Amino acid sequence: MIFKGVALACPSCKSELTDCGSSLNCAVCGKVFPIISGIPDLRVFPDPYIGFDADREKAIKLASMWEVLDFKGMVQYYYENTQVVPPQHAYLYSRGLLSAGARAVSTLDGWLNETSLPANPGGSFLEIGCGTAPLLIAAAGRYDRVVGIDIALRWLILARKRLDESGLDLPILCACAEALPFPDSSFHCVASESTLEHLADQPRALREAHRVLGEPGYFFATTPNRFTLGPDPQTGIIAGTYFPKQLTAYLVERQGGIPPKRNLLSRRKLKAMLVDAGMRDPSITLPEIPPTQQEQFSGVMRRIIAMYNHFRTNKLGRWLLLAIGPLLSVVARKHPAQKSTNLATG
């Protein structure tokens, strides 16, 4: 079936789905996938932090505020009604969400600069883990067809609001990275911005990204460095990624929060996973931290970021930062052994 111009397949068996109004049904494996607030829920397992029912309930509650609040107000409303997130973490996360637009543009520019592609490649673009959709908005001006998926239905309500305020109506779906609801060779580009570290099965997700890429196709990603000396992306603790999981959990729980469920990757491990998934010539580089993101930090951190941006362009500095820098940026291509030239156009 086609959803907003995008061909969908059953995430479990990859057979064709039938639109039954309030759900999408698979006649082959018998799975039924509900449509919640206009968003197909094609997950095969729930968000690791919340079950199916609770997530859908939160999504419906957020959607009820659609006509009352703007995007910023809905983000604030979400955290005010999510008591398991302590105020200091809610502030940190909200700040990141509201400033994500400029970061997404910088990230996409950085990826494209590592390829032979033009600034506006055209074709089809899929983001895995689109969150509140800042990267989808950045990609909408560069690609002909842009699609986003995320495992958190509640985040996709916020994504729809951000898209709506940008004058966009893009197809977004609730789905698992490890079981993508698309036919083979559906996209010219698959991207994942700060999502890989959260996935339950990273090798399987990378194989799925490879499957839905056509040939030639690009895979883009950013993910925190397992060995960064900078602030932990989830806790804000300096060099916190070195801490044992038990210590991180203890510190987060003391603040009243939920310990992050993640698997941070080193440069070496990330590259090995990409090769095993069938990606060709994976390049791992250091993304620039744009000025708009620097403004979120104190004077000391700004000076550190300025030093980072300087040394990332220096050969010796780049070598060192690839080992201990905060973020890794990936550009890879689909392996040529997979002959897939017929990209699905919907």
N, C-alpha and C positions, 0 to 999 in steps of 0.2 A: 504494500500500500504506500501511498504518497502522503506525507504530512508537511504542509507548507512548502511544497516543492522538493522534499527530501524523501528518497526511497528508504523505507524501514523494513527490518527483518526481525524475526523473533530472536531475542538475545540468547535464548537457550539452544534452539536447534537451527537457527538461521533460515527458517522457512518464512513464507509470506504471511503477513498479518492481515486481519480483516477488521475494518472499522465498524464497530457495533454501537456507535453513539457515545455511550458512557465508558467504553472500554475498547481495547485493541485485543483481539483474540487470535490464537494460533490453532488452526485446525489440525496440525500435525502432532504437536506434543500436548495440546489441550490447555496450555497456559492462558490465563486471562490477566490483562494488565489494565488497571483502571486509569481513567483520565481525571486528574484532580485540578480544579481551577484552570482548566484549559491546557494542562501540561500532562502528556502521557507519562505514566510511571512504569518504566520498563526495567526496573531493578530485579535482579535475581537474588540479591541479599541486601539487607539494610545498611544504612550509615552505621559505622562502628560505635558512634556515640549515642544513638537513639534508634528505637525500633520503628517499624513501618507505621503503626497506628499513631504513635506519638508524633512522628515527623509530619504525617499527613494532617494531624490536628493543628500543629503549629503553622503549617502552610495555610490552612483554611483561615486560621485566626489572623494571620498576616494579611491575607487577601481581603479580609473584611475591612481593612483600613486603607484600601486602595484609593478610595475617593476622598479620604480625610487627610492623609499625610503625603508629603513628598518623599523622595528616596531617603534623604537624610533623616527625616522624621521616622520613617519605617525602620531604619537601622537602629535608631535610638529606642523605638518601641520594642523591637525584638530583644535587645539586651536588657531593657527594663523588665521584661517578662521571661527572662532566662536566668533564674536565680543561681544556677550552678556556675555561672561565669562571674568571678569576683569583679568589683568595680574597676580595679587597676588594669585587669586584663580586658574588660569591656572597653575601657578607654583606648588601650593599645590597639585592639582589633578594629574598633570603629574608626580610629585615625587612619589606619591602613586602608580600610575600605573606601573612605571618602577621598583619599589621595591617590587611589589606584589608577585613575585614568591616565595621568601623565606617565606613570611607571609602565603601564601597558604599551603605550606608544613607543617609549624608549626600548622596551624589551623586544617588540616586533621589529623595530629598526635594526637593533643589534643582530637579531637572527638573520634578517634579509641581507645585511651587509656581509655576512659570512658565506653567502651563496652567490651564484651567478645570476640570480633572478633580478628582475627590475623592481623598483620600489612599489609598483602596483602590479603584482603578478597575475591577477585574475584567477579564474578557476575556482575550486571549492576548498573550504577551510573548515576543519573540525577542531574545536577545543575540548579536551578532556579535563574535567574539573573546572568548569567556567565560573563557578562561584556567582558573584553578582554581576558578571559580564563586562568588566572593563576591557578585557582583551578582545571580546567579540566586537565591541564598538570600534576599537582601533583597527581591527581586521576588515570591518564592513566597508571601509573606504578603499581597501586594497584588493579584495577578492570579490568575485561575482556572487558566490553563495557561501554563507557563513552559518555554521551550526554549532551549538554548544550542548554539552551534557554535564551533569553533576549528580553525585549520589545523594545530595541533600535537597529534598524537595522544597524545604523552607527557604533555602538560599535562592532557588530559582524564582520564587515569588519576588524577592528583592531584585533579581536579575531582570525580570519583566518590567519592574518599575523603572530601573535605570535605563533600560532600552527604550521604554516609552518616553521618558523625559529627553532622550536623544533623538526622538522621531523615528525609531527603528522597530520593526516587528519581525524579529528573527526566530527561526525554529530553535527552541530549547527543550530538552528532554531530560527526564530523570532516569539515569542509567548507571550501570557499573562499568568502570574502565576495563574490568576483566571479562566483560560480556557485552560488547558493543552491539547495539541494535541496528546494524547496517549491513548490507551485502558487501562482498569482497570488492576491493578496488573502487571505493566510493568517493575518495577525496584526493586532491592534489597535495594537500598539506594537512598534517595532524600535529597539534601543539598541546603542550601541557605546561602550564605556568605555576610553579610551586605546588604541585599535586603529587608527583611521583612518591614523595616521602610518606604520604598518607595512605597509599594503596595497600590493600590486604595481600595481594599477590603481584609484586612488581614484574617478574618475568612474564607472567601470563598477560598482564596489561600491555607490556611492550610487544608481545606477539600479536595481540589484538590490534594495536595501532599499526603494526606492519601489515596485517591482513587487510585492513580497510584502506590502506594507501594504494594508489595506482602506481604504475611505473612509467615515467619517472615520478617520484613523489618524495617530499621532504618531511622529516620529523624534527620538530623543534621542542625544546624543553628547558626549563630552569628548575633547579632544586637546591636546597641548602647543602653546603659542604659538611660532611660528617666531622671534619677536623677543623672547622673554623674557630678562630680565636675571638671572633666578634660575638655580639649578643645572640643568644639562642632565639630563633625566629618565633617560637611558641611561648617561651617564658621570659625573654628579655634578659636572662642571666648571662653575663660576660663569660665566654668560653663554656657555656652551659651544655654544649653538645658533647663535651668530653665526659660529662657526669654519667655514672651508671644509671640505668633506667629507674632503679629503686630510689636513688637519691633525688632524681628529677621528680618522680611521683610524690615523694615525701614533701619536697619544697612547694610543689604546686598545691597539694592537699592542705598544707599549712596556711596557704593564702585563700583557701576556700574554693579552689578550682578543681577541674578534672584533668588528670595527667594526660599529656598528649599520647595518642596511639600512632606510632610512626616507625619508620625504618630509614634512618638517614644514610646517605650513600657517600662514599669517598669517590674521587675521580676514577681511580682504578676499577672499583667495583661497578660503577655506573657504565664505564666503557665496555667491560666484559658482558654486562647484561644486554647492552645494545647490540653487540656482535652476535651473541647467542640468539637474540630475537630475529636476526636476519638483516639488521641495519648495516648499510655499507658506509665505510669511511667516516665513522663518527668523530666529530671535532668537538672538543670540550674547551671552552674559553671562559673569560671573565666578563660579565656584563658591567656596563657603566652604571653607577648610581646617579640618577638625574637630580638636578638642583631642587626640584619640587619635593623629592623624597628626603633630601638632606635637610630641608627646612623643618622636618618633624623632630630633629634631634637637637641636643644641647650643643653649646659651643665646642666642648671637647670632642664630642662625637663628630661634629662637622669637620673639625680639623683632621680627624682620623680618616673620614670618608674622602676628604680632599687628597690626602696622601695615597689612599687606595686608588683613586681615579688616576693619579699621576703615575704610580708604579705599575699599574696594569698595562700601560703602553710601553714599558721598559722591559727589555728582554729578561734581565736578571730578576726584576721585580715581578714580572708575569710568572716566571717559573716558581718563585716563592709563594705567590698568592694562589696559584693553582693548588698548592698544598694546604694553605691555611686561610684562604679568602672566604668570604661569607656565602657566596653563591656560585654555582656552576651553571654554565649555559651550554646547551647541546644543539648541534646541527648535524643531522645524519640523513642518509637517503635509503630508499628501499633497495634491497639486494637484487641485482639484475637476474638472478636465477629464477625469481618469481615473475613470470611473464604475464603482466596485467596491464594492458594498454587501453582497455575499454573502461574508462571511468564512468561510474553511474552519474547521470545528469538529472535524474528525477523528471 
